[in-house]
């Protein structure tokens, strides 16, 4: 496993290296504003299959994505509802994952056959710096085996996966706090699928503005 430390190598060099690996369908581990995550190119079937395998993730569990800007959403969804626009304006970048209707061309590893896709622009973190330099989404599944605690340190990532991943970005311990709030915007009314860092009251207030 290759370990990158941006504080030593420099941010630009680290991001260039990660882009090379993602373009080659490799698996990367990187820190977010909560825990460490695992990333692959969003629609590369072989990489997604390997990611599911190393996490021992059931194929009926969808894979969340992150993007660096809202202009990339047409790669993932044919429609952005007005309620989603309001939530994005209020909470992105930040700990809000939105569930949209998925484009038909998306891999079943991303949608798990639900016809939906989960995506967010992450809050201030290495993850945000990375995706702002990418022209495509990447996966943002937590760096842990399914059912195990998410990794908040590089050592925890190594303990879980060893050489099963290609590169690990080590920036020290992540905050490891509450995960993102997940909101489904595919229906006539928004539905909170998981309560996280953003309260239900804040979500409802933003939608009703």
Buried (B, 14 or more C-beta within 10 A) or exposed (E): EEEBBBEEEEEEEBBEBBBEBBEEBBBBBBBBBBBBBBBBBBBBEEBBEBBBEBBEBEEEBBBBBBBBEBEBBEBBBEEBBEBBEBBBEBBBBBBBBBBBBBBEEBBBBBBBEBEBBBBBBBBEBBBBBBBBEBEBBBBBBBBBBEEEEBBBBBEBBBEBBEEBBBBBBBBEEBEBEEBBBBBBBBEEEBEBBEEBBBEEEBBEEBBEE
